[in-house]
Amino acid sequence: MHHIILPELGLPAHVAVMIYIVIGLGVLAFIAGKNPQLIPGKLQSIFEFFIEAFVRLVDETMGHRGKKYFPIVMTFVLYIFFSNLMGLVPGMLPPTANLNSTLGLALIVFFATHIIGIKEHGLPYLKHFVGPVWWLAPLMIPIEIIGHLARVLSLSLRLFGNIMGHEQVLGVLLILMTIPALMAIAYPLILISTALGVIVIFLQTFIFALLTMMYFGGALEESH
C-alpha cells in the first residue's frame, strides 16, 4: 500500500496526487494568465518560451492545421511532467507510476485521434483503415485496427514502465541506506539514480507528447 504526505481524501494515493496536480495546474494557469504584460516578467517569459517552443514543434509535426489542437497537447505535457516530477518529492507518489493513470492518458489520445480525424474529414476518414486500394480492405482493416490498439499499449506501458522502474530502484536504494555497511555505496547511487530520474522525467514527457502529435498529425492527413 502506498501513502502520501498529503490527505488522501479516502482515495487511492495516485488518484489523490492526480487531483492535487490538477488543482495546482489550475492555480498556475490562473496566475500565468492573469494580467499578461506586453513586456513580460520572468515568470511570463518562462511560460512564453516553452509555449512558443511547443507551438513550433506542433507546427512541424502536425502541420498548420494542427495548431488548433495545441491546447490538448500542452495539457498532456504539463500534466505528465508534473506527475513524473512527484517521484522526486519525498512522501509523494507519481500518478504515472500507476498503470491505470497511464492507460487513461493513452485512451484519451486514442479516442481524440479518431475524433479529430472524423471532425476534419468526416466519414471519408475511415479510408485510412482500408488501404490504398479497396480490394486490400479485408487484409488492411484488421492490421490497422491492431496497429491503433497497439498504440494504447505502447503509450501506457512505456510511460508506466519507466516511471515505475525509477521508483522501484530508488526504493531499493533507500532500503540499502538503512544498512550501515552499505550506506557509503547507497548515497552515491541515490544521487546517480536521482539525476537519471530527472532525465527520465523530461524524456518520457517529450516522447509521450511527440507520439501524440504524430498520431494527431496522421489523423489530419488526407487518406490516399
HUWO-V974417 format. One record per residue. N is the residue number from 1. RES is the residue in three letters. SS is DSSP state (helix for helix, strand for strand, loop for the rest). OMEGA is omega as a letter, one per 40 degrees, with the letter a starting at -180 (999 if undefined). Layout:
((N;RES;SS;OMEGA) (N;RES;SS;OMEGA))
This chain:
((1;MET;loop;i) (2;HIS;loop;i) (3;HIS;loop;a) (4;ILE;loop;a) (5;ILE;loop;i) (6;LEU;loop;i) (7;PRO;loop;a) (8;GLU;loop;i) (9;LEU;loop;a) (10;GLY;loop;a) (11;LEU;loop;i) (12;PRO;loop;a) (13;ALA;helix;a) (14;HIS;helix;i) (15;VAL;helix;i) (16;ALA;helix;i) (17;VAL;helix;i) (18;MET;helix;i) (19;ILE;helix;i) (20;TYR;helix;i) (21;ILE;helix;i) (22;VAL;helix;i) (23;ILE;helix;i) (24;GLY;helix;i) (25;LEU;helix;i) (26;GLY;helix;i) (27;VAL;helix;i) (28;LEU;helix;i) (29;ALA;helix;i) (30;PHE;helix;a) (31;ILE;helix;a) (32;ALA;helix;a) (33;GLY;helix;a) (34;LYS;loop;i) (35;ASN;loop;i) (36;PRO;loop;a) (37;GLN;loop;i) (38;LEU;loop;i) (39;ILE;loop;a) (40;PRO;loop;i) (41;GLY;loop;a) (42;LYS;helix;a) (43;LEU;helix;a) (44;GLN;helix;i) (45;SER;helix;i) (46;ILE;helix;i) (47;PHE;helix;a) (48;GLU;helix;i) (49;PHE;helix;a) (50;PHE;helix;i) (51;ILE;helix;i) (52;GLU;helix;i) (53;ALA;helix;a) (54;PHE;helix;i) (55;VAL;helix;i) (56;ARG;helix;i) (57;LEU;helix;i) (58;VAL;helix;a) (59;ASP;helix;a) (60;GLU;helix;a) (61;THR;helix;a) (62;MET;helix;a) (63;GLY;loop;a) (64;HIS;helix;a) (65;ARG;helix;a) (66;GLY;helix;a) (67;LYS;helix;a) (68;LYS;helix;i) (69;TYR;helix;i) (70;PHE;helix;a) (71;PRO;helix;a) (72;ILE;helix;i) (73;VAL;helix;a) (74;MET;helix;i) (75;THR;helix;i) (76;PHE;helix;a) (77;VAL;helix;a) (78;LEU;helix;a) (79;TYR;helix;a) (80;ILE;helix;a) (81;PHE;helix;a) (82;PHE;helix;i) (83;SER;helix;i) (84;ASN;helix;a) (85;LEU;helix;a) (86;MET;helix;i) (87;GLY;helix;i) (88;LEU;helix;a) (89;VAL;loop;i) (90;PRO;loop;i) (91;GLY;loop;i) (92;MET;loop;a) (93;LEU;loop;i) (94;PRO;loop;i) (95;PRO;helix;a) (96;THR;helix;i) (97;ALA;helix;i) (98;ASN;loop;a) (99;LEU;helix;i) (100;ASN;helix;a) (101;SER;helix;a) (102;THR;helix;i) (103;LEU;helix;i) (104;GLY;helix;i) (105;LEU;helix;a) (106;ALA;helix;i) (107;LEU;helix;i) (108;ILE;helix;i) (109;VAL;helix;a) (110;PHE;helix;a) (111;PHE;helix;i) (112;ALA;helix;i) (113;THR;helix;a) (114;HIS;helix;i) (115;ILE;helix;i) (116;ILE;helix;a) (117;GLY;helix;i) (118;ILE;helix;i) (119;LYS;helix;a) (120;GLU;helix;a) (121;HIS;helix;a) (122;GLY;helix;a) (123;LEU;helix;i) (124;PRO;helix;i) (125;TYR;helix;a) (126;LEU;helix;i) (127;LYS;helix;i) (128;HIS;helix;a) (129;PHE;helix;a) (130;VAL;loop;a) (131;GLY;loop;a) (132;PRO;loop;i) (133;VAL;loop;a) (134;TRP;helix;a) (135;TRP;helix;i) (136;LEU;helix;a) (137;ALA;helix;a) (138;PRO;helix;i) (139;LEU;helix;a) (140;MET;helix;a) (141;ILE;helix;i) (142;PRO;helix;i) (143;ILE;helix;a) (144;GLU;helix;i) (145;ILE;helix;i) (146;ILE;helix;i) (147;GLY;helix;a) (148;HIS;helix;i) (149;LEU;helix;i) (150;ALA;helix;i) (151;ARG;helix;i) (152;VAL;helix;i) (153;LEU;helix;a) (154;SER;helix;a) (155;LEU;helix;a) (156;SER;helix;a) (157;LEU;helix;a) (158;ARG;helix;a) (159;LEU;helix;i) (160;PHE;helix;a) (161;GLY;helix;a) (162;ASN;helix;a) (163;ILE;helix;i) (164;MET;helix;i) (165;GLY;helix;i) (166;HIS;helix;i) (167;GLU;helix;a) (168;GLN;helix;i) (169;VAL;helix;a) (170;LEU;helix;i) (171;GLY;helix;i) (172;VAL;helix;a) (173;LEU;helix;i) (174;LEU;helix;i) (175;ILE;helix;i) (176;LEU;helix;i) (177;MET;helix;i) (178;THR;loop;i) (179;ILE;loop;a) (180;PRO;helix;a) (181;ALA;helix;a) (182;LEU;helix;a) (183;MET;helix;a) (184;ALA;helix;i) (185;ILE;helix;a) (186;ALA;helix;a) (187;TYR;helix;i) (188;PRO;helix;i) (189;LEU;helix;i) (190;ILE;helix;i) (191;LEU;helix;i) (192;ILE;helix;i) (193;SER;helix;i) (194;THR;helix;i) (195;ALA;helix;i) (196;LEU;helix;i) (197;GLY;helix;i) (198;VAL;helix;i) (199;ILE;helix;i) (200;VAL;helix;i) (201;ILE;helix;a) (202;PHE;helix;a) (203;LEU;helix;a) (204;GLN;helix;i) (205;THR;helix;a) (206;PHE;helix;a) (207;ILE;helix;i) (208;PHE;helix;a) (209;ALA;helix;a) (210;LEU;helix;i) (211;LEU;helix;i) (212;THR;helix;i) (213;MET;helix;i) (214;MET;helix;i) (215;TYR;helix;i) (216;PHE;helix;i) (217;GLY;helix;i) (218;GLY;helix;i) (219;ALA;helix;a) (220;LEU;helix;a) (221;GLU;loop;i) (222;GLU;loop;i) (223;SER;loop;a) (224;HIS;loop;999))
